[in-house]
């Protein structure tokens, strides 16, 4: 059975449990955010916190954390995880482009390509300006996005590829396939995510969700950060803070607010 489940208001609504099963345990970047939180002392603001993958362990480590997201479905899972772990987190449905903050933060983060869900340059600039204004002097903004090299984009354009295979609720086996339709003129990616769940009787259910991304190049990102007011900008090629090289898969920006 094939089911088209895309929702313009919340594309994650119908796949939130699958997203959590696939991504919830990924921890390769947690050391980075823990180190940055210790450097600044917090509080920590997670822009697009999803199911709480980052802020739940940060809260468990004793940090004061606040997560925002536009997906009620993802936030509901984040609430449940925090409750199950017995940690205190503040979770809120809010738009990272138009933050209304009641206190300054030591660290703001936007993990794992979340920044690319923004529609274009105006949204990107609004977000980094909002983050800048939310930070205390000396505060840090960390943004992790993929490095859009020409060969990487060409290799994925129009190709259906298996992203992962994982176990979902009820021990069901799920295969997650992704296809990208890339427009270099607008730097947009029309992404189709297919989740194929195998039933115990051999049946197959496919859920398909459409997501739109707008990728960003290195100097474009640096210009956005400088336009927002950041002056000290570090760039790394991974969440392990490897040097950024021509073939790096990631661009990890660590920008410090003056003062």
C-alpha positions as CSV (number, residue, x, y, z in Angstrom):
1,X,0.0,0.0,0.0
2,X,1.3,3.5,-0.9
3,X,0.2,6.4,1.2
4,X,1.0,10.0,0.4
5,X,1.1,11.8,3.8
6,X,2.7,15.2,3.1
7,X,1.2,18.0,5.2
8,X,2.0,21.5,4.2
9,X,1.5,22.8,7.8
10,X,3.5,20.0,9.4
11,X,5.3,17.6,7.0
12,X,6.6,15.6,10.0
13,X,3.1,14.9,11.5
14,X,2.6,11.5,9.8
15,X,6.2,10.3,10.1
16,X,7.3,11.7,13.5
17,X,7.5,8.2,15.1
18,X,9.6,7.0,12.1
19,X,11.9,10.1,12.3
20,X,12.5,9.4,16.0
21,X,13.1,5.7,15.5
22,X,15.7,6.5,12.8
23,X,17.3,9.7,14.2
24,X,16.6,9.7,17.9
25,X,19.7,7.7,18.9
26,X,22.2,9.5,16.7
27,X,24.8,11.1,19.0
28,X,27.9,12.0,16.9
29,X,27.4,15.7,17.5
30,X,26.5,15.6,21.2
31,X,30.1,16.0,22.4
32,X,30.4,19.2,20.3
33,X,27.3,20.8,21.8
34,X,28.2,19.7,25.3
35,X,31.7,21.3,25.0
36,X,30.1,24.6,23.7
37,X,27.5,24.6,26.4
38,X,30.3,24.2,29.0
39,X,32.3,27.0,27.4
40,X,29.4,29.4,27.6
41,X,27.7,28.1,30.7
42,X,24.3,28.2,29.1
43,X,21.4,28.5,29.0
44,X,21.1,26.6,25.7
45,X,18.6,27.3,22.9
46,X,17.9,24.6,20.3
47,X,16.5,26.1,17.1
48,X,14.4,23.3,15.5
49,X,14.8,20.9,18.3
50,X,12.7,18.1,16.7
51,X,12.2,15.2,19.1
52,X,14.7,16.5,21.6
53,X,17.7,14.5,20.4
54,X,20.2,17.1,21.5
55,X,18.6,19.0,24.4
56,X,17.4,15.9,26.3
57,X,21.0,14.7,27.0
58,X,22.1,18.2,27.6
59,X,19.4,18.6,30.2
60,X,20.5,15.3,31.7
61,X,24.0,16.7,31.9
62,X,22.7,19.6,34.0
63,X,22.3,22.4,31.5
64,X,19.3,24.7,31.4
65,X,17.8,24.0,27.9
66,X,15.0,25.5,25.8
67,X,13.9,23.9,22.5
68,X,11.7,25.4,19.8
69,X,10.1,23.8,16.8
70,X,7.2,24.3,14.4
71,X,6.1,20.7,14.5
72,X,3.7,19.8,17.2
73,X,4.2,16.1,16.4
74,X,7.9,16.3,17.0
75,X,7.5,18.4,20.1
76,X,5.1,15.9,21.6
77,X,7.8,13.2,21.3
78,X,10.3,15.5,22.8
79,X,8.0,16.1,25.8
80,X,7.6,12.4,26.2
81,X,11.4,11.7,26.1
82,X,12.1,14.4,28.7
83,X,9.4,13.0,31.0
84,X,10.7,9.4,30.6
85,X,14.3,10.5,31.3
86,X,13.1,12.6,34.3
87,X,14.8,15.8,33.0
88,X,13.6,19.4,32.9
89,X,13.3,21.0,29.5
90,X,11.4,24.0,28.2
91,X,9.7,23.1,24.9
92,X,7.8,25.6,22.8
93,X,6.1,25.8,19.4
94,X,7.9,28.8,17.9
95,X,9.5,30.1,14.7
96,X,13.3,30.5,14.7
97,X,13.0,33.4,12.3
98,X,11.1,35.5,14.8
99,X,12.3,34.7,18.3
100,X,10.7,36.3,21.3
101,X,13.2,35.7,24.1
102,X,12.8,36.5,27.8
103,X,16.4,35.9,28.8
104,X,19.8,35.8,27.0
105,X,21.3,32.5,26.0
106,X,24.9,31.3,26.2
107,X,24.6,28.9,23.3
108,X,22.1,28.7,20.4
109,X,22.4,25.7,18.1
110,X,20.8,24.5,14.8
111,X,21.8,20.9,14.3
112,X,21.8,18.4,11.5
113,X,20.7,20.4,8.4
114,X,17.7,22.0,10.2
115,X,18.8,25.4,9.0
116,X,18.2,24.2,5.4
117,X,14.5,23.9,5.9
118,X,14.3,27.7,5.8
119,X,12.9,29.0,2.5
120,X,15.6,31.4,1.3
121,X,18.0,34.3,2.0
122,X,15.5,36.4,3.9
123,X,14.6,33.5,6.2
124,X,18.2,32.6,6.7
125,X,19.1,36.2,7.6
126,X,16.1,36.6,9.9
127,X,17.1,33.4,11.8
128,X,20.8,34.3,12.4
129,X,19.7,37.9,13.4
130,X,17.2,36.4,15.8
131,X,19.8,34.1,17.2
132,X,22.3,36.9,17.5
133,X,19.8,39.0,19.5
134,X,19.0,36.0,21.7
135,X,22.6,35.5,22.8
136,X,24.4,37.1,25.6
137,X,27.6,39.0,24.9
138,X,30.2,36.3,24.2
139,X,27.5,33.8,23.4
140,X,27.9,31.2,20.6
141,X,25.7,30.2,17.6
142,X,26.5,26.7,16.1
143,X,25.0,25.7,12.8
144,X,25.7,22.3,11.2
145,X,24.8,21.9,7.5
146,X,26.0,19.7,4.6
147,X,28.7,20.9,2.3
148,X,27.1,21.3,-1.2
149,X,30.0,20.5,-3.5
150,X,29.2,20.2,-7.2
151,X,30.1,16.5,-7.4
152,X,28.0,15.7,-4.3
153,X,25.0,17.5,-5.7
154,X,25.4,15.9,-9.1
155,X,25.7,12.4,-7.6
156,X,22.4,12.8,-5.7
157,X,20.3,14.7,-8.2
158,X,17.5,12.5,-9.5
159,X,18.8,9.4,-7.8
160,X,16.7,7.2,-5.4
161,X,19.0,6.1,-2.7
162,X,18.6,4.1,0.6
163,X,19.4,6.4,3.5
164,X,19.0,3.7,6.2
165,X,17.2,0.6,7.4
166,X,15.9,0.7,11.0
167,X,13.5,-0.9,13.5
168,X,10.4,1.1,14.3
169,X,7.7,0.5,16.9
170,X,6.5,-3.1,17.2
171,X,10.0,-4.1,15.8
172,X,8.8,-3.4,12.3
173,X,11.6,-3.1,9.7
174,X,11.6,0.2,7.9
175,X,13.7,1.1,4.8
176,X,14.0,4.9,4.3
177,X,14.7,5.9,0.7
178,X,15.3,9.5,-0.5
179,X,15.3,11.2,-3.9
180,X,16.4,14.8,-4.6
181,X,15.4,17.0,-7.5
182,X,18.0,19.8,-7.4
183,X,17.7,23.2,-9.0
184,X,21.1,24.9,-8.9
185,X,19.7,28.2,-10.1
186,X,17.7,28.6,-6.9
187,X,19.8,26.3,-4.7
188,X,16.6,24.4,-3.9
189,X,16.2,20.7,-3.3
190,X,12.8,19.0,-3.7
191,X,13.2,15.9,-1.5
192,X,10.9,12.9,-1.5
193,X,11.3,10.7,1.6
194,X,9.8,7.1,1.2
195,X,9.4,5.0,4.3
196,X,8.7,1.4,3.4
197,X,7.5,-0.6,6.4
198,X,7.4,-4.4,6.1
199,X,4.5,-6.1,7.9
200,X,4.6,-9.5,9.6
201,X,2.5,-10.9,6.9
202,X,4.9,-9.8,4.2
203,X,2.8,-6.7,3.2
204,X,4.5,-3.4,2.5
205,X,3.3,0.0,3.4
206,X,5.0,3.1,1.9
207,X,4.6,6.5,3.4
208,X,5.9,9.4,1.2
209,X,6.7,12.9,2.5
210,X,7.8,15.9,0.4
211,X,10.3,18.3,2.0
212,X,11.9,21.4,0.5
213,X,15.4,22.4,1.3
214,X,17.4,25.5,0.3
215,X,21.2,24.7,0.5
216,X,23.8,27.3,1.5
217,X,27.4,27.7,0.3
218,X,30.4,28.5,2.6
219,X,30.9,32.2,1.9
220,X,27.1,32.8,1.7
221,X,26.8,31.4,5.2
222,X,29.7,33.5,6.5
223,X,28.2,36.6,4.9
224,X,24.9,35.9,6.6
225,X,26.6,35.6,10.0
226,X,28.6,38.8,9.5
227,X,25.5,40.7,8.4
228,X,23.8,39.6,11.7
229,X,26.7,41.0,13.7
230,X,29.0,38.0,14.3
231,X,32.7,38.8,13.9
232,X,34.5,35.7,15.2
233,X,33.4,32.8,12.9
234,X,35.0,29.4,13.0
235,X,34.4,26.7,10.3
236,X,35.0,23.0,10.7
237,X,34.5,20.0,8.5
238,X,32.7,17.8,11.0
239,X,31.1,17.8,14.4
240,X,34.5,16.4,15.7
241,X,36.0,19.8,14.7
242,X,38.1,18.4,11.9
243,X,39.6,21.0,9.6
244,X,37.3,22.2,6.8
245,X,38.6,20.8,3.5
246,X,37.4,20.8,-0.1
247,X,35.9,17.3,0.3
248,X,34.5,17.8,3.8
249,X,30.9,16.4,4.0
250,X,29.8,18.9,6.6
251,X,30.1,22.6,7.4
252,X,30.0,23.3,11.1
253,X,30.0,27.1,11.8
254,X,30.7,28.3,15.3
255,X,30.1,32.1,15.6
256,X,30.7,34.1,18.7
257,X,28.8,37.3,19.6
258,X,31.1,40.2,20.3
259,X,31.6,41.2,23.9
